[in-house]
């Protein structure tokens, strides 16, 4: 399996809603070469009922926790100057994360390049015509051969994403720059 170095940070978010323009972070999880982080965040906003049904995190679960600003410097150090990897991260997680830094009035970390398992999947096997055929669970089953547990928990999702992208890089044999170019295309849609 493909080995990632410490320049690649895989991260996933659970949020207050599915709207990438207004959602706030309620869970942040990351996996790097030798490091995993997972914490829950008070979003300073209301978690929608729909979001709670998906990820199971309620307003009561996070009401007494620190907000994003409390974690911002740690996250800046973790992410600055690294490749950012995830699943559907180019259109969902990354814009939300950047906006959280702006709201907290903290400098936004610089991204060296994006690896997006969803866009790589779509590049090689086509855009989804039906909702659900390019989900993380579908990608993990397709690339890794089995379903993973605890979907929609950010830590479980990002571990699964790392597995998917490792197999994608091994299978499709492109250079890192080619995967980044695929991942940063602007014309793909989100498939939950």
C-alpha positions in Angstrom: 0.0 0.0 0.0 1.1 3.6 -0.7 3.0 5.3 2.1 2.2 8.9 3.0 4.8 11.2 4.5 4.3 13.9 7.1 3.5 16.5 4.4 0.1 15.0 3.9 -2.7 15.7 6.4 -5.9 13.8 6.0 -8.8 15.6 7.7 -12.6 15.4 7.9 -15.3 17.5 9.5 -18.7 17.0 10.9 -20.8 20.2 10.7 -23.9 22.0 11.7 -25.5 21.4 8.2 -24.8 20.1 4.7 -24.5 23.7 3.3 -20.8 24.4 2.6 -21.5 28.1 2.6 -22.9 28.4 6.1 -22.0 25.2 8.0 -19.9 25.4 11.1 -17.6 22.7 12.5 -18.7 20.4 15.3 -16.0 17.7 14.9 -12.5 17.8 13.4 -10.5 14.7 12.9 -7.1 14.3 11.2 -4.7 11.5 10.4 -1.0 12.2 9.5 1.9 9.8 9.3 2.3 9.3 13.0 -0.5 11.4 14.5 -4.3 11.3 14.9 -6.4 14.1 16.3 -10.1 14.1 17.1 -12.0 16.7 18.9 -15.5 18.1 19.2 -16.2 21.8 18.9 -18.9 24.2 20.1 -19.9 25.7 16.7 -21.3 28.9 18.2 -24.4 28.0 16.1 -27.3 25.6 16.0 -26.7 22.1 14.7 -29.6 21.3 12.3 -31.8 18.3 13.1 -30.8 16.8 9.7 -27.1 17.1 10.6 -27.6 15.4 14.0 -29.5 12.6 12.3 -26.4 12.0 10.0 -23.5 12.3 12.5 -25.3 11.9 15.8 -23.8 15.0 17.4 -26.4 17.2 19.2 -26.4 20.8 20.4 -26.3 19.5 24.0 -23.2 17.4 23.2 -21.1 20.4 22.3 -22.7 23.3 24.2 -20.0 23.3 27.0 -17.0 22.7 24.7 -14.5 25.2 23.4 -15.2 26.8 20.1 -13.0 26.7 17.0 -10.9 29.7 18.1 -9.6 27.6 21.0 -8.2 25.0 18.5 -7.2 27.4 15.7 -3.5 27.7 16.5 -3.0 24.0 16.9 -4.8 23.4 13.5 -2.8 26.2 11.8 0.4 24.4 12.9 -0.9 21.0 11.8 -2.1 22.2 8.3 0.1 25.1 7.2 2.2 24.2 4.1 0.9 20.7 3.9 -1.1 18.7 1.3 -4.7 18.5 2.4 -6.4 15.2 1.8 -10.0 14.1 2.2 -13.1 12.9 0.5 -15.2 15.6 -1.1 -12.9 18.0 0.7 -12.3 20.4 -2.2 -16.0 21.5 -2.3 -17.0 20.9 1.3 -14.5 20.6 4.1 -11.8 23.0 2.9 -14.1 26.0 2.3 -15.7 25.5 5.7 -12.3 25.1 7.5 -11.0 28.3 5.8 -14.1 30.2 6.8 -13.7 29.1 10.4 -10.2 30.6 10.5 -11.6 33.8 9.1 -14.4 33.9 11.6 -11.9 33.4 14.4 -9.7 36.1 12.9 -6.8 33.8 12.6 -4.5 33.6 9.6 -5.7 30.8 7.2 -3.1 28.1 6.8 -1.6 27.7 3.3 -2.4 24.5 1.4 0.4 23.0 -0.7 -2.2 21.0 -2.7 -5.4 19.1 -2.4 -6.0 15.3 -2.7 -9.7 14.5 -3.0 -10.6 10.9 -3.1 -14.1 11.7 -4.5 -12.7 13.6 -7.5 -10.1 10.8 -8.2 -12.9 8.2 -8.1 -15.1 10.3 -10.5 -12.1 10.9 -12.8 -11.5 7.3 -13.4 -15.1 5.9 -13.1 -17.3 8.8 -14.2 -19.5 11.4 -12.5 -22.4 10.0 -10.4 -25.7 9.9 -12.2 -27.5 8.7 -9.2 -27.1 9.9 -5.6 -25.1 7.6 -3.4 -22.9 5.8 -6.0 -19.7 7.9 -5.2 -20.1 8.1 -1.4 -17.1 7.4 0.8 -18.7 4.1 1.8 -19.1 3.2 -1.9 -15.5 4.2 -2.6 -14.2 2.3 0.4 -16.1 -0.8 -0.7 -15.0 -0.5 -4.3 -11.3 0.2 -3.6 -10.7 -1.6 -0.3 -13.1 -4.5 -0.7 -15.2 -4.0 2.5 -17.5 -1.6 4.2 -16.1 0.3 7.2 -17.8 1.0 10.5 -19.1 4.3 12.0 -19.6 6.2 8.8 -20.2 9.9 9.5 -17.9 10.0 12.5 -15.1 12.2 11.3 -12.3 10.0 12.7 -13.8 6.8 11.1 -14.4 8.7 7.8 -10.9 10.0 7.6 -9.3 6.7 8.4 -11.4 5.2 5.6 -10.5 8.1 3.3 -6.8 7.4 3.9 -7.3 3.8 2.9 -9.2 4.8 -0.3 -6.7 7.3 -1.4 -3.8 5.0 -0.7 -5.4 2.3 -3.0 -6.2 4.9 -5.6 -2.6 6.1 -5.8 -1.4 2.5 -5.9 -3.9 1.4 -8.6 -3.9 4.3 -11.0 -0.2 5.0 -11.0 -0.2 8.7 -11.7 2.2 11.2 -10.2 1.2 13.2 -7.1 1.0 16.3 -9.2 -1.5 14.6 -11.6 -3.7 13.6 -8.6 -3.6 17.1 -7.3 -4.6 18.5 -10.7 -7.6 16.0 -10.8 -8.5 16.9 -7.2 -8.5 20.7 -7.8 -10.8 20.7 -10.8 -13.7 23.0 -10.4 -16.5 21.1 -12.2 -17.4 18.2 -9.9 -20.6 18.1 -7.7 -20.9 16.8 -4.2 -22.3 13.3 -3.7 -23.2 12.5 -0.1 
